[in-house]
Amino acid sequence: MPRADRPREPVRLLVSDEAGRVYDHPELLLAGERGAGPEAIDPAELIALPRGSDLFTLPGRTPIGLDPATGRRVAVRRWLGGEARAVAAFLAPAHTSGHHAAWRTRPGAPALPLYAYSAVGFADDRYWTSAFRVDGDVRQDPWRFSRERIDAGVLRVRASLPRNRVARQLERCALEYGCRAAQNFFLGRHEGPLPVSIACNAQCVGCISLQPDGRFRASHDRLSVPPTPKEVADAALAHLANVPSGVVSFGQGCEGEPTLFGGVLVEATRRIRAASARGTVNLNTNGSRPDVVRALCDAGLDAIRVSLNSPRPRVYAAYYQPRGYDFADVEASIAAVVRAGGHASINLLCFPGVTDTDAELEALAGLVARTGLQLVQMRNLNLDPELYRRALPRGTLRPGRGMRWLHAELAARFPRLRFGYFNPAVRAARRRVRGERAAASA
């Protein structure tokens, strides 16, 4: 039976009991949060919960729904004789959330682990969420990952790179952490991660590899010893040799800031490009070291992806807590790659009620205009929403206008600007740019 793109009946609130069983409320409707407290969600912003998403029940969080007759917010404190718990969705890759789940936190509730908590409800025998798919690339669709094939790939790489520390870290990421990027490395497709760093010059509130204050556990461990340029290059070349239009990327979530080890990156890039012209060499970074970025461009870097939660310096600093750099360095790193003829994108950590506001739109438009960046990757900020709200400068949180609105406004202002979720293969395009520049100067 064909399924509608939008719910036919009102979407009901989900509630969990103390055992983690999830129920749809018989009366109350779904509410979402994007800066103005629990609110109704326009059906046009709802999609069927994407395949591969997860449902979470949230301890110490009272679910809030809406009375269908009055629109009044109603807290559900008890359920089936016990404490009621809020329910949220963690979206499958390539989807951008439009609303957080709505709840009220009880005294003594634990901080939530490092996921994004999207509003989710039930209607027409399906789950619905406030989101949209921002990238059609299927490279991390969960059903495309066979554990049997991943295990076989691990054995092949062990045989070809037996003492390579990059490969050993990726093995841990693929098998222990379930990292899709690392698993793709062993499946011999798409983008190959190249973790290199053991330290960082930022202290992100939502860092997944270091959480010193004990509020919640880091979800990954960093390398204990940085690899050599040869180890990095050997892992990269093994991936590029087998993947048409492949990408290899310095800098991953399971490490610190890669440009702190600029000498390793530059020499590894030289070795890669001395041995092969295939594929794309990319840098994932916080953009703090424009001098290293310029040296990497000279060595053969093709692309950069700079992570940021906001281009507004005070909002940026509240989350990243930079040490020894500021947002001017971040902007300079993006611009340096564009000037060198490379591809620049930002990994925009989206948060409803901050990212989808007028102030953020203007700041993002200014960044695009000043740097010439070509791609905005719209990823969800994985952090307990209340921790992030408390970390922000006063006045930052505003009623959000929607991630779809932000996407549409930026697209209208910059017709050539692209949107996505993943690092693209771009080396062929960069060669064309270089060739055109050389011809123009001749």
C-alpha positions as CSV (number, residue, x, y, z in Angstrom):
1,M,0.0,0.0,0.0
2,P,1.5,3.4,-0.9
3,R,2.4,5.6,2.0
4,A,1.7,9.3,2.2
5,D,4.6,11.8,2.3
6,R,2.8,13.6,5.2
7,P,0.8,12.2,8.1
8,R,-2.9,11.9,7.4
9,E,-3.9,12.0,11.1
10,P,-2.6,14.2,13.9
11,V,0.8,12.9,15.2
12,R,0.6,11.8,18.8
13,L,3.1,12.2,21.6
14,L,5.4,9.2,22.4
15,V,5.8,8.2,26.1
16,S,8.1,5.6,27.6
17,D,7.6,3.7,30.8
18,E,10.4,3.0,33.3
19,A,11.3,-0.3,31.6
20,G,11.9,1.6,28.3
21,R,8.8,0.4,26.5
22,V,7.4,3.1,24.1
23,Y,3.7,4.0,23.7
24,D,1.8,6.6,21.7
25,H,-0.3,8.8,24.0
26,P,-4.1,8.3,23.4
27,E,-4.8,12.1,23.6
28,L,-1.8,14.4,23.5
29,L,-0.1,15.5,20.3
30,L,3.5,15.7,19.5
31,A,5.4,18.9,20.5
32,G,8.9,20.0,19.4
33,E,11.4,22.5,20.7
34,R,13.4,25.0,18.7
35,G,14.1,28.0,20.9
36,A,10.6,29.0,22.1
37,G,9.6,26.1,24.3
38,P,7.4,23.2,23.3
39,E,5.4,24.0,20.1
40,A,3.2,22.4,17.5
41,I,5.1,21.1,14.4
42,D,3.8,22.1,11.0
43,P,3.0,18.8,9.2
44,A,5.0,20.1,6.2
45,E,8.1,19.8,8.4
46,L,7.4,16.1,9.3
47,I,8.8,13.1,7.5
48,A,8.5,9.4,8.2
49,L,11.2,8.4,10.6
50,P,14.1,7.4,8.3
51,R,15.2,3.8,8.1
52,G,18.2,3.2,10.4
53,S,17.2,5.8,13.0
54,D,17.0,4.9,16.7
55,L,14.5,5.7,19.4
56,F,15.8,6.8,22.8
57,T,14.0,6.9,26.2
58,L,15.3,9.7,28.3
59,P,15.7,9.1,32.1
60,G,14.7,12.0,34.3
61,R,12.9,13.8,31.5
62,T,9.1,14.4,31.7
63,P,7.5,14.3,28.2
64,I,5.5,17.3,27.1
65,G,2.7,17.1,24.6
66,L,-0.1,19.4,23.4
67,D,-3.8,19.3,24.2
68,P,-5.5,18.9,20.7
69,A,-8.4,21.1,21.7
70,T,-6.6,24.1,23.2
71,G,-2.9,23.7,22.1
72,R,-2.0,23.9,25.8
73,R,1.3,22.3,26.9
74,V,0.7,19.2,29.1
75,A,3.4,17.4,31.1
76,V,3.0,13.6,31.4
77,R,4.5,12.8,34.8
78,R,3.2,9.3,35.4
79,W,2.7,6.4,33.1
80,L,1.3,2.9,33.8
81,G,1.9,3.4,37.6
82,G,5.5,4.6,37.2
83,E,7.5,7.6,36.1
84,A,6.9,8.7,32.5
85,R,9.9,9.3,30.3
86,A,10.4,11.4,27.2
87,V,11.2,9.8,23.9
88,A,13.5,11.1,21.2
89,A,14.9,9.9,17.9
90,F,18.5,9.8,16.8
91,L,18.3,10.2,13.0
92,A,20.0,8.1,10.4
93,P,22.9,9.8,8.6
94,A,22.3,12.5,6.0
95,H,19.2,13.8,7.8
96,T,19.0,17.2,9.5
97,S,16.7,17.7,12.5
98,G,14.2,20.5,12.7
99,H,13.0,20.2,16.3
100,H,14.4,18.7,19.5
101,A,12.1,16.5,21.5
102,A,10.2,18.5,24.2
103,W,10.6,17.6,27.8
104,R,11.0,19.0,31.3
105,T,14.0,17.8,33.3
106,R,13.5,16.5,36.8
107,P,15.9,17.4,39.6
108,G,18.9,15.0,39.7
109,A,18.5,13.8,36.1
110,P,21.7,12.7,34.5
111,A,23.3,14.5,31.6
112,L,22.4,12.8,28.3
113,P,25.1,11.1,26.2
114,L,26.5,12.5,23.0
115,Y,23.6,12.1,20.6
116,A,21.1,14.5,19.0
117,Y,17.6,14.2,20.4
118,S,15.0,14.9,17.7
119,A,11.2,15.2,18.2
120,V,9.4,12.0,17.2
121,G,5.7,11.0,17.3
122,F,3.3,8.4,16.0
123,A,0.4,8.4,13.4
124,D,-0.9,6.2,10.6
125,D,1.0,3.2,12.0
126,R,4.3,5.0,11.5
127,Y,6.8,7.1,13.4
128,W,7.2,10.7,12.3
129,T,10.0,13.2,13.0
130,S,10.8,16.8,12.2
131,A,13.6,16.6,9.7
132,F,14.7,16.5,6.1
133,R,17.3,14.6,4.1
134,V,20.0,17.0,3.2
135,D,22.2,14.6,1.2
136,G,21.2,11.8,-1.2
137,D,24.5,10.0,-0.8
138,V,24.0,6.5,0.6
139,R,27.5,6.0,1.8
140,Q,26.4,5.7,5.5
141,D,23.0,4.2,5.1
142,P,23.0,1.6,8.0
143,W,21.6,-1.3,6.0
144,R,24.6,-1.2,3.6
145,F,27.0,-2.4,6.2
146,S,27.6,-6.2,6.5
147,R,29.5,-7.2,9.6
148,E,30.8,-10.3,7.7
149,R,32.3,-8.1,5.0
150,I,33.7,-5.6,7.5
151,D,35.4,-8.4,9.3
152,A,36.9,-9.8,6.1
153,G,38.1,-6.3,5.2
154,V,39.8,-6.0,8.6
155,L,41.7,-9.3,8.0
156,R,42.8,-8.1,4.5
157,V,44.1,-4.8,5.9
158,R,45.9,-6.5,8.8
159,A,47.7,-8.6,6.2
160,S,48.7,-5.7,4.0
161,L,49.4,-3.1,6.8
162,P,50.4,-5.3,9.7
163,R,52.1,-2.6,11.9
164,N,50.3,0.5,10.8
165,R,48.9,2.5,13.7
166,V,46.3,4.3,11.5
167,A,44.9,1.0,10.4
168,R,44.8,-0.3,14.0
169,Q,42.9,2.7,15.2
170,L,40.5,2.4,12.4
171,E,40.0,-1.2,13.2
172,R,39.0,-0.2,16.7
173,C,36.7,2.5,15.4
174,A,35.0,0.1,13.0
175,L,34.6,-2.9,15.3
176,E,34.2,-1.3,18.8
177,Y,32.6,2.1,18.1
178,G,30.6,1.1,15.0
179,C,32.0,4.1,13.0
180,R,30.6,4.0,9.5
181,A,33.5,6.0,8.0
182,A,36.0,3.5,9.5
183,Q,33.8,0.6,8.3
184,N,33.8,2.0,4.8
185,F,37.6,2.0,4.9
186,F,37.6,-1.8,5.4
187,L,34.8,-2.2,2.9
188,G,37.0,-0.5,0.3
189,R,34.6,2.3,-0.7
190,H,33.8,6.0,-0.3
191,E,35.8,8.0,2.2
192,G,38.8,6.6,4.2
193,P,39.5,8.3,7.6
194,L,43.1,9.0,8.5
195,P,43.3,9.7,12.3
196,V,46.6,11.3,13.2
197,S,46.2,13.5,16.3
198,I,46.5,12.8,20.1
199,A,45.9,16.4,21.3
200,C,43.6,19.4,20.7
201,N,43.6,23.2,21.0
202,A,39.9,23.4,21.7
203,Q,37.8,22.0,24.5
204,C,34.4,21.4,22.8
205,V,31.5,21.0,25.1
206,G,30.4,18.0,23.1
207,C,33.9,16.5,22.4
208,I,33.5,12.8,21.7
209,S,37.1,11.9,22.5
210,L,37.8,13.8,25.7
211,Q,35.4,14.6,28.6
212,P,37.4,15.5,31.7
213,D,34.7,16.6,34.1
214,G,32.8,13.4,34.3
215,R,29.3,14.6,33.3
216,F,29.2,11.9,30.6
217,R,31.6,9.6,29.0
218,A,33.5,10.3,25.8
219,S,32.3,7.9,23.2
220,H,35.7,7.3,21.6
221,D,39.3,7.1,22.6
222,R,42.1,9.0,20.8
223,L,45.3,7.5,19.5
224,S,47.9,7.3,22.3
225,V,50.9,7.9,19.9
226,P,50.7,9.9,16.7
227,P,51.5,7.9,13.5
228,T,54.4,8.6,11.2
229,P,53.9,10.2,7.8
230,K,54.7,6.9,6.2
231,E,52.0,5.1,8.2
232,V,49.4,7.8,7.2
233,A,50.4,7.8,3.5
234,D,50.4,4.0,3.3
235,A,46.9,3.8,4.7
236,A,45.7,6.5,2.4
237,L,47.3,5.0,-0.7
238,A,45.8,1.5,0.1
239,H,42.4,3.1,0.1
240,L,42.8,5.3,-3.0
241,A,44.3,2.4,-5.0
242,N,41.0,0.4,-4.7
243,V,38.4,3.1,-4.6
244,P,37.5,5.0,-7.8
245,S,37.0,8.7,-7.0
246,G,37.9,7.9,-3.4
247,V,38.4,10.4,-0.6
248,V,40.9,10.2,2.3
249,S,40.5,12.6,5.2
250,F,42.9,13.7,7.9
251,G,41.0,14.5,11.1
252,Q,38.2,12.5,12.6
253,G,35.9,12.7,15.6
254,C,37.9,10.1,17.5
255,E,41.0,12.3,17.8
256,G,42.1,15.8,18.6
257,E,43.0,18.6,16.1
258,P,45.1,17.2,13.2
259,T,46.8,20.5,12.3
260,L,48.7,20.4,15.6
261,F,50.7,17.7,13.9
262,G,51.2,19.7,10.7
263,G,54.6,18.3,9.9
264,V,53.1,14.8,9.8
265,L,50.2,15.9,7.6
266,V,52.4,17.9,5.1
267,E,54.9,15.0,4.7
268,A,52.1,12.4,4.4
269,T,50.4,14.5,1.7
270,R,53.7,14.9,-0.2
271,R,54.1,11.1,-0.1
272,I,50.6,10.5,-1.2
273,R,50.8,12.8,-4.2
274,A,54.3,11.6,-5.1
275,A,52.9,8.1,-5.4
276,S,49.4,8.7,-6.9
277,A,47.3,11.4,-8.4
278,R,44.1,9.5,-7.7
279,G,41.3,10.7,-5.5
280,T,40.8,13.5,-3.1
281,V,43.0,14.4,-0.1
282,N,40.8,16.2,2.4
283,L,41.4,17.8,5.8
284,N,38.7,17.8,8.6
285,T,39.8,20.5,11.0
286,N,38.7,23.2,13.4
287,G,40.5,25.6,11.1
288,S,42.8,26.9,13.9
289,R,46.1,26.8,12.0
290,P,45.9,28.6,8.6
291,D,49.7,28.4,8.3
292,V,49.5,24.6,8.3
293,V,46.5,24.7,5.9
294,R,48.6,26.8,3.4
295,A,51.5,24.4,3.7
296,L,49.1,21.5,3.0
297,C,47.7,23.2,-0.1
298,D,51.3,23.6,-1.4
299,A,51.8,19.8,-0.7
300,G,48.8,18.8,-2.6
301,L,45.7,19.1,-0.4
302,D,42.5,19.1,-2.4
303,A,39.8,20.0,0.1
304,I,39.0,21.2,3.6
305,R,36.0,20.8,5.9
306,V,36.0,23.1,8.9
307,S,33.7,22.3,11.8
308,L,31.8,25.1,13.5
309,N,28.7,25.5,15.5
310,S,28.3,29.2,14.4
311,P,30.2,31.8,12.5
312,R,29.4,34.3,15.3
313,P,32.6,34.5,17.3
314,R,31.0,34.6,20.8
315,V,28.7,31.7,20.0
316,Y,31.6,29.8,18.4
317,A,33.8,30.3,21.4
318,A,31.1,29.3,23.9
319,Y,31.1,25.8,22.4
320,Y,34.7,25.3,21.1
321,Q,36.5,27.1,24.0
322,P,39.5,27.7,21.7
323,R,43.0,27.8,23.1
324,G,45.6,29.9,21.2
325,Y,43.4,30.8,18.2
326,D,40.2,32.7,17.4
327,F,37.5,32.7,14.8
328,A,39.6,34.9,12.4
329,D,42.0,31.9,12.1
330,V,39.0,29.6,11.2
331,E,37.9,32.0,8.5
332,A,41.5,32.4,7.2
333,S,41.8,28.6,6.8
334,I,38.7,28.3,4.7
335,A,39.8,31.2,2.5
336,A,43.3,29.8,2.1
337,V,42.0,26.6,0.4
338,V,39.6,28.5,-1.9
339,R,42.5,30.8,-3.0
340,A,44.6,27.8,-3.7
341,G,42.0,26.4,-6.1
342,G,40.7,23.8,-3.6
343,H,37.3,22.9,-2.3
344,A,36.1,24.3,1.0
345,S,33.1,23.2,3.1
346,I,31.9,23.8,6.6
347,N,30.6,21.1,8.9
348,L,27.8,23.1,10.4
349,L,26.7,21.7,13.7
350,C,23.0,22.5,13.6
351,F,20.9,23.2,16.7
352,P,17.2,24.3,16.3
353,G,16.7,27.7,18.0
354,V,20.3,28.8,17.2
355,T,21.2,27.8,13.7
356,D,17.8,28.6,12.2
357,T,17.6,32.2,13.3
358,D,18.0,35.5,11.5
359,A,21.2,36.4,13.2
360,E,22.8,33.0,12.2
361,L,21.6,33.4,8.6
362,E,23.3,36.8,8.3
363,A,26.5,35.5,9.9
364,L,26.6,32.4,7.6
365,A,25.9,34.5,4.5
366,G,28.8,36.8,5.5
367,L,31.1,33.8,5.9
368,V,30.2,32.4,2.5
369,A,30.6,35.8,0.8
370,R,34.0,36.5,2.4
371,T,35.6,33.1,1.9
372,G,33.9,31.6,-1.2
373,L,33.3,28.3,0.5
374,Q,31.4,25.9,-1.8
375,L,29.5,23.5,0.5
376,V,27.6,23.6,3.8
377,Q,27.3,20.2,5.5
378,M,24.3,20.3,7.8
379,R,24.9,17.9,10.7
380,N,23.1,17.7,13.9
381,L,24.9,18.8,17.1
382,N,25.3,15.7,19.3
383,L,24.9,17.1,22.8
384,D,22.4,17.2,25.6
385,P,20.3,20.3,24.4
386,E,20.2,21.7,27.9
387,L,24.0,21.6,28.3
388,Y,24.4,23.5,25.0
389,R,21.7,26.1,26.0
390,R,23.4,26.8,29.3
391,A,26.8,27.2,27.5
392,L,25.6,29.8,25.1
393,P,26.0,33.6,25.6
394,R,22.8,35.2,26.9
395,G,20.4,36.2,24.2
396,T,21.7,33.6,21.7
397,L,18.7,31.3,21.8
398,R,15.7,32.6,19.8
399,P,12.6,31.1,18.3
400,G,13.9,29.1,15.4
401,R,12.5,29.6,11.9
402,G,13.4,26.1,10.8
403,M,16.3,24.3,9.2
404,R,14.4,24.1,5.9
405,W,14.1,27.9,6.0
406,L,17.8,28.3,6.6
407,H,18.6,26.0,3.7
408,A,16.2,27.8,1.4
409,E,17.4,31.3,2.3
410,L,21.1,30.5,1.8
411,A,20.4,28.7,-1.5
412,A,18.5,31.7,-2.7
413,R,21.3,34.1,-1.9
414,F,24.1,31.8,-3.2
415,P,22.8,29.8,-6.1
416,R,26.1,28.0,-6.5
417,L,26.4,27.0,-2.9
418,R,25.8,23.3,-2.3
419,F,24.4,21.5,0.7
420,G,25.1,18.0,2.0
421,Y,26.3,15.8,4.8
422,F,29.5,14.1,3.4
423,N,32.9,15.2,2.0
424,P,32.7,15.0,-1.8
425,A,35.3,13.7,-4.3
426,V,36.7,16.9,-5.8
427,R,40.2,16.3,-7.1
428,A,39.2,16.3,-10.8
429,A,37.4,19.7,-10.3
430,R,40.5,21.1,-8.7
431,R,42.7,20.1,-11.6
432,R,40.4,21.9,-13.9
433,V,40.6,25.1,-11.8
434,R,44.4,24.9,-11.8
435,G,44.5,24.3,-15.5
436,E,42.3,27.3,-16.2
437,R,44.4,29.5,-14.0
438,A,47.6,28.3,-15.8
439,A,46.1,29.0,-19.2
440,A,44.9,32.4,-18.1
441,S,48.4,33.4,-16.9
442,A,50.2,32.1,-20.0
